[in-house]
Amino acid sequence: MFFKPVDEMSLRQLFSTDYAKSQLLLSYIGPVITPTGAIDTSPDALILDMRKSPYQTKRCEFKFIPASKNDFSHNGQFQIAIIWDYGYGKEQIRKDLLEQNGCSEIIALSEIKAFSSLAEYKYETVFKGQLIDDVKKLVVKRDEHSVVAAFVLAKCSHTFVNSEKLVNYLIKRYATVREMKPQGRGNVVSAFMQTKPQLIKHLNMDNYRWNLDFDPQIASIELAKILRENFLSEPPTDEDIKGILS
């Protein structure tokens, strides 16, 4: 379970996760070490750049949202900066760091969807997020179309989802759903009411809504990960979801 960073320390922690490594193809090695074996306190780290072969070891500095080049004035020479967002002009900071620190690349994680879509670090999401393991246990062994159904319901937590429209979307996407008998198709959605605990709530007629006891933003992120890692599949797009709700 990962959240958007709120300071430099949480930015560094996020960067050090396997999740960030898989997205960026950059990996933390350790503190900067000199040819004599001494540890240099600045810049922050040595990282391994695995984006192309041969891999390269680079000096790296972390800053949350730098306000000016002065934030880097005591960090010496480094090749890459990892920040959350730009505190001032993108082109200006690139020019400043190249001149001042020899930095040839700045990566702002907030510009990358894999990070900008993470949940906000708030009291409610942190403690509701502890229940997300229950969600994963309830869906991880299900068919891909069932995981997609749960994803759509989590993404649409602000409103209700008509099960017939959702099933029609799944029919177009999956032969397994097309081949089901009508009753079986209906169970694709309603089955999540039979889980313990329930993942969805029945409102009326064919309308269902995500159970808000489980944080929907975190749940949708975890469900998307299950689709990508277990099925090598992308979750429905925003356009797909608009079509289901229309």
Secondary structure as GFF3:
##gff-version 3
##sequence-region A 1 246
A	DSSP	alpha_helix	8	15	.	.	.	ID=ss1
A	DSSP	alpha_helix	18	24	.	.	.	ID=ss2
A	DSSP	beta_strand	26	30	.	.	.	ID=ss3
A	DSSP	beta_strand	32	33	.	.	.	ID=ss4
A	DSSP	beta_strand	39	40	.	.	.	ID=ss5
A	DSSP	beta_strand	45	49	.	.	.	ID=ss6
A	DSSP	beta_strand	56	63	.	.	.	ID=ss7
A	DSSP	three_ten_helix	69	72	.	.	.	ID=ss8
A	DSSP	beta_strand	80	83	.	.	.	ID=ss9
A	DSSP	alpha_helix	90	101	.	.	.	ID=ss10
A	DSSP	beta_strand	105	108	.	.	.	ID=ss11
A	DSSP	three_ten_helix	109	111	.	.	.	ID=ss12
A	DSSP	alpha_helix	113	116	.	.	.	ID=ss13
A	DSSP	alpha_helix	123	129	.	.	.	ID=ss14
A	DSSP	alpha_helix	132	139	.	.	.	ID=ss15
A	DSSP	alpha_helix	144	155	.	.	.	ID=ss16
A	DSSP	beta_strand	161	162	.	.	.	ID=ss17
A	DSSP	alpha_helix	163	173	.	.	.	ID=ss18
A	DSSP	alpha_helix	175	178	.	.	.	ID=ss19
A	DSSP	alpha_helix	182	190	.	.	.	ID=ss20
A	DSSP	three_ten_helix	191	193	.	.	.	ID=ss21
A	DSSP	beta_strand	200	204	.	.	.	ID=ss22
A	DSSP	beta_strand	207	210	.	.	.	ID=ss23
A	DSSP	alpha_helix	216	231	.	.	.	ID=ss24
A	DSSP	alpha_helix	238	245	.	.	.	ID=ss25
###
